[in-house]
Amino acid sequence: MPPPSPGGGGPRTATPRQRLGLVLGLFGALLFGLWLFQSILTPFVLAGVIAYFLDPPATRLTRLGLPRGVAALLLVLALVLFALLCVVLLWPLVIAQIGVLVTSLPSYVARVGAALRDALERLGEAVGPEYMDARLRELAISQVGGMLSWLGTSATRLLGGGVAIFNVFTFVVVTPIVAFYLLRDWPRMLARIESWLPRRSANTIRQLARDTDRVLSAWLRGQLLCSTGLGIYYALGLTFAGLELGLMVGLLSGILTFIPYVGSTTGLVLATLLAIGQFGTWDGVLLVVAIFVAGQIVEGYIIYPYLLGDRVELHAVWVIFALFAGGVAFGFLGVLLAVPMAAALGVVARYWLRRYLESPLYLDPPRTGT
């Protein structure tokens, strides 16, 4: 039984039930806050992501003698100017690509349908008419045409009305302001949070936080390199290959690369279908496929092994599950929070696995008799 306090009050040390209650209470409060304020949290979480990215260069500028507030202001302004420059340069090109998509979509659908009909006819000749019914073939062709029309229309609406999807005031004005204040006060906020840690577990929590930061920063740096590099490569490669919508497909593939395998697969399928619809020959299609195969080789054998090594400890399947689970639970806000939470859960899981492997639960010898 714990000894009483000098004043005759409660026990000096917390009980296991109190510790468990604190953890469950904080976790429940976090989930309830996310659920209650999910409609307004997205710009604040995005600002937190920006502050997390810009904290290392801000710290370097501070060490050079620049005040933290000035360093934060300069970095946020540089990021805003870079974003505006990208919008000014890319938006007219994207709008032009949308116009090409709108005017060329019917001919693309017709050519893809014709290519699919030829392929199914050859398949029917190879396997026999009893396995490839004519009505089934026409149904497949009509379904593919309908899917292509729907995808083209949806992409046109999404890109054409992209500004309407996001609240301009919130994302253009509020996010940079919040990011500036978070970046300016980042060390003080971390110090304040650290002062609130329970003394009994403070060292363990600090180590888990450092491990989470190492894993998360390595993954985010790797995905940023991949998304930027592959987006530029796919856009330029597809454009030089003569694909009319190469810029749009390449940029989309690069943006979606943060979802492992999904971005490259999506870009490959879209580019292949567009190449069939535009070129109508297999030479252009094979060139497009070769561009994506080369991009995957560069990503798998150069970017990750030589630039990141084994520092990325987030498995692709775990990342995909976290992104889709976060999107289902909290929408775009959940997508922003998915990878940090996945990294933290992975670090905690490895910590408890080490504890288990060092505990009597694992090390006790097997029974030798009854």
C-alpha positions in Angstrom: 0.0 0.0 0.0 1.5 3.4 -0.9 2.5 5.6 2.0 0.3 8.6 2.9 1.3 12.1 2.0 2.7 14.4 4.8 -0.5 16.3 4.9 -2.6 13.2 5.5 -4.1 13.3 1.9 -4.1 10.7 -0.8 -1.3 8.4 -1.9 2.0 9.8 -3.1 2.1 7.7 -6.3 -0.5 7.3 -9.0 -2.2 3.9 -9.2 -2.3 1.8 -12.4 -6.0 2.6 -12.7 -5.3 6.3 -12.6 -2.6 6.1 -15.3 -4.9 4.0 -17.5 -7.7 6.5 -16.9 -5.5 9.4 -17.9 -4.4 7.7 -21.1 -7.9 6.7 -22.1 -9.3 10.1 -21.2 -6.7 11.9 -23.3 -7.3 9.6 -26.2 -11.1 9.9 -26.0 -10.9 13.7 -25.7 -8.7 13.8 -28.8 -11.1 11.7 -30.9 -14.1 13.7 -29.6 -12.3 17.0 -30.5 -11.5 15.7 -34.0 -15.1 14.6 -34.5 -16.6 17.8 -33.2 -14.4 20.3 -35.0 -13.4 18.3 -38.1 -15.2 20.8 -40.4 -12.8 23.6 -39.3 -9.6 21.8 -38.3 -8.2 21.2 -41.8 -6.5 24.6 -42.3 -5.0 24.4 -38.8 -3.7 20.9 -39.3 -2.3 21.9 -42.7 -0.6 24.9 -40.9 0.8 22.5 -38.4 2.2 20.3 -41.2 3.8 23.4 -42.8 5.3 24.5 -39.4 6.7 20.9 -38.9 8.4 21.0 -42.3 9.8 24.5 -41.9 11.0 24.1 -38.3 14.5 22.7 -39.2 15.4 25.6 -41.6 13.9 28.1 -39.1 16.2 26.6 -36.4 19.2 26.9 -38.7 18.4 30.6 -39.4 18.0 31.2 -35.7 21.4 29.7 -35.0 22.9 32.2 -37.5 21.6 35.1 -35.4 18.2 35.8 -37.0 15.3 36.2 -34.6 12.9 33.3 -34.6 9.9 35.5 -35.6 11.8 37.0 -38.5 13.0 33.6 -39.7 9.4 32.2 -39.5 8.0 35.2 -41.4 10.6 34.9 -44.2 10.1 31.1 -44.6 6.3 31.4 -44.7 6.4 34.2 -47.1 8.8 32.3 -49.3 6.5 29.3 -49.3 3.5 31.5 -50.2 5.3 33.1 -53.0 6.5 29.8 -54.3 2.9 28.5 -54.2 1.6 31.6 -56.0 4.3 31.2 -58.7 3.3 27.6 -59.3 -0.3 28.6 -59.6 0.5 31.5 -62.0 2.7 29.3 -64.2 0.7 26.1 -64.1 -2.9 27.2 -63.9 -3.2 28.4 -67.5 -1.6 25.2 -68.7 -4.0 23.1 -66.7 -7.0 25.1 -68.0 -5.7 24.5 -71.6 -5.4 20.8 -70.8 -9.0 20.8 -69.6 -10.1 22.3 -72.8 -8.3 19.6 -74.8 -10.0 17.0 -72.6 -13.4 18.4 -73.2 -13.0 18.6 -77.0 -11.2 15.3 -77.4 -13.1 13.1 -75.0 -15.7 11.8 -77.5 -13.0 10.8 -80.0 -10.9 9.2 -77.2 -13.9 7.1 -76.0 -14.5 6.0 -79.6 -10.9 5.0 -80.2 -10.6 3.2 -76.9 -13.8 1.3 -77.6 -12.5 0.3 -81.0 -9.2 -0.9 -79.6 -11.1 -2.9 -76.9 -13.4 -4.4 -79.5 -10.4 -5.5 -81.6 -8.7 -7.0 -78.6 -11.9 -8.9 -77.5 -12.4 -10.2 -81.0 -8.9 -11.5 -81.1 -9.4 -13.1 -77.7 -12.7 -14.6 -78.9 -10.9 -16.1 -81.9 -8.2 -17.5 -79.6 -10.5 -19.1 -77.0 -13.5 -19.9 -79.1 -17.0 -18.4 -79.4 -18.3 -20.5 -76.5 -16.2 -18.5 -74.1 -16.6 -15.1 -75.6 -20.2 -14.2 -76.4 -20.9 -11.3 -78.8 -23.4 -9.7 -76.4 -21.0 -9.9 -73.5 -18.3 -8.3 -75.7 -20.5 -5.4 -76.7 -21.6 -4.9 -73.0 -18.0 -4.7 -71.9 -17.2 -2.2 -74.6 -20.2 0.0 -73.7 -19.4 -0.2 -70.0 -15.8 0.9 -70.6 -17.0 3.8 -72.8 -19.4 4.9 -70.1 -16.6 4.7 -67.5 -14.2 6.8 -69.6 -16.9 9.4 -70.2 -17.7 9.6 -66.5 -13.9 9.9 -65.6 -13.4 12.6 -68.1 -16.4 14.6 -67.0 -15.5 14.2 -63.3 -11.9 15.3 -63.9 -13.1 18.3 -65.9 -15.4 19.4 -63.1 -12.8 18.7 -60.4 -10.0 20.6 -62.0 -12.2 23.4 -63.4 -14.0 24.0 -60.1 -11.0 23.3 -57.9 -11.1 26.8 -56.3 -14.8 26.2 -55.4 -14.0 23.0 -53.6 -11.6 24.7 -51.1 -12.6 27.8 -49.3 -10.3 30.5 -50.7 -10.2 32.6 -47.6 -9.5 29.7 -45.3 -6.7 28.1 -47.2 -5.0 31.2 -48.7 -5.2 33.5 -45.8 -5.8 31.6 -42.5 -3.4 28.8 -43.2 -0.2 30.9 -43.7 -1.1 33.1 -40.7 -1.5 30.1 -38.4 1.6 28.5 -39.9 3.6 31.6 -39.0 2.5 31.7 -35.4 3.0 28.0 -35.0 6.5 28.1 -36.5 7.5 31.2 -34.5 6.4 29.5 -31.2 7.3 25.9 -32.1 10.2 25.5 -29.6 8.2 27.1 -26.8 5.2 24.9 -27.5 7.3 21.8 -27.4 9.0 22.9 -24.2 5.6 23.6 -22.6 4.2 20.2 -23.7 7.3 18.5 -22.4 6.9 20.2 -19.0 3.4 18.6 -18.8 4.7 15.0 -19.2 4.3 12.7 -16.2 7.7 12.6 -14.5 7.6 8.8 -14.1 7.3 8.2 -17.9 8.9 11.4 -19.2 12.1 9.8 -20.5 10.2 7.0 -22.3 7.7 9.5 -23.9 10.6 11.7 -25.1 12.3 8.7 -26.7 9.1 7.6 -28.4 8.6 11.2 -29.6 12.1 11.3 -31.1 11.6 8.0 -32.8 8.3 9.1 -34.2 9.9 12.4 -35.5 12.7 10.4 -37.1 10.4 8.0 -38.9 7.8 10.6 -39.9 10.4 13.1 -41.2 12.2 10.4 -43.2 8.9 9.3 -44.8 7.7 12.8 -45.5 11.0 13.8 -47.0 11.0 10.7 -49.1 7.5 11.2 -50.4 8.1 14.9 -51.1 11.2 14.0 -53.1 9.2 11.3 -55.0 6.2 13.4 -55.6 8.1 16.4 -56.8 10.6 14.5 -58.9 8.2 12.0 -60.4 5.6 14.6 -61.1 8.1 16.7 -63.1 9.5 13.6 -64.8 6.1 12.2 -65.8 4.8 15.6 -66.9 7.8 16.3 -69.1 8.1 12.7 -70.3 4.5 12.4 -71.4 4.5 15.8 -72.9 7.6 15.1 -75.0 6.1 11.7 -76.0 3.3 13.7 -77.6 0.5 12.9 -75.2 -1.9 15.9 -75.4 -2.9 15.6 -71.7 0.6 14.6 -70.6 1.1 17.6 -68.3 -2.2 17.0 -66.3 -1.7 13.3 -66.0 2.0 13.7 -65.0 1.2 16.2 -62.3 -1.7 14.1 -61.0 0.6 11.0 -60.9 3.2 13.0 -58.9 0.6 14.3 -56.4 -0.9 10.8 -55.9 2.6 9.3 -55.3 2.3 10.0 -51.6 -0.1 7.0 -51.6 2.4 4.1 -52.3 1.8 2.4 -55.6 -1.6 4.1 -56.1 -0.3 7.2 -57.8 1.9 5.4 -60.2 -0.8 2.8 -61.0 -3.5 5.5 -61.5 -1.2 7.5 -63.7 -0.2 4.5 -65.8 -3.8 3.5 -66.4 -5.0 7.0 -67.3 -2.0 7.7 -69.5 -2.4 4.3 -71.3 -6.1 4.9 -72.0 -5.4 8.4 -73.2 -2.6 7.1 -75.4 -4.9 4.5 -77.0 -7.5 7.2 -77.5 -5.1 9.7 -79.1 -2.5 7.6 -81.0 -4.6 4.6 -81.9 -1.3 2.6 -82.4 0.7 0.5 -80.0 3.9 2.4 -80.6 2.6 5.5 -78.6 1.1 3.2 -75.9 4.3 1.3 -75.4 6.3 4.6 -75.1 3.9 5.8 -72.4 4.2 2.5 -70.5 8.0 2.7 -70.8 8.0 6.2 -69.3 6.2 4.9 -66.2 8.3 1.8 -65.9 11.4 4.0 -66.0 9.9 6.2 -63.3 9.3 3.3 -61.0 12.8 2.0 -61.5 14.2 5.4 -60.5 11.9 5.5 -57.5 12.6 2.0 -56.3 16.3 1.7 -57.0 17.7 5.3 -56.7 15.5 7.6 -54.7 14.7 5.4 -51.7 17.9 3.2 -51.4 20.4 6.0 -52.0 18.7 9.0 -50.5 16.8 7.5 -47.6 18.3 4.1 -47.0 16.5 2.1 -44.2 15.3 5.2 -42.3 11.8 4.9 -43.7 10.2 2.4 -41.3 6.6 2.8 -42.5 5.4 -0.2 -44.5 3.5 0.7 -47.7 0.5 -1.4 -46.7 0.3 0.3 -43.3 0.4 3.7 -45.0 -2.3 2.8 -47.5 -4.5 1.5 -44.8 -3.9 4.6 -42.6 -4.7 7.0 -45.5 -7.9 5.3 -46.4 -9.0 4.8 -42.8 -8.3 8.5 -42.1 -10.2 9.6 -45.2 -13.2 7.5 -44.3 -13.3 8.7 -40.7 -12.5 12.4 -41.1 -12.2 13.2 -44.9 -9.3 15.4 -46.0 -8.5 16.1 -42.4 -8.1 12.4 -41.7 -5.8 12.1 -44.7 -3.6 14.9 -43.3 -3.4 13.1 -39.9 -3.2 9.6 -41.1 0.6 9.3 -41.7 1.6 11.1 -38.4 -0.7 8.8 -36.4 0.5 5.7 -38.3 4.1 6.7 -37.5 3.3 7.2 -33.9 1.4 3.9 -33.6 4.2 2.1 -35.4 6.8 3.4 -32.9 4.6 2.5 -29.9 3.9 -0.9 -31.3 7.7 -1.6 -31.8 8.4 -0.3 -28.2 5.8 -2.6 -26.7 7.1 -5.5 -28.8 10.6 -4.9 -27.4 9.2 -4.8 -23.9 7.4 -8.1 -24.5 10.5 -9.8 -26.0 12.4 -8.8 -22.8 9.7 -9.8 -20.4 9.0 -13.1 -18.6 5.9 -13.5 -20.7 8.3 -14.3 -23.6 11.4 -15.5 -21.9 9.9 -18.0 -19.4 11.2 -21.5 -20.4 8.7 -24.0 -21.6 7.3 -26.5 -19.1 9.3 -29.8 -18.9 6.7 -31.8 -17.1 3.2 -31.9 -15.7 
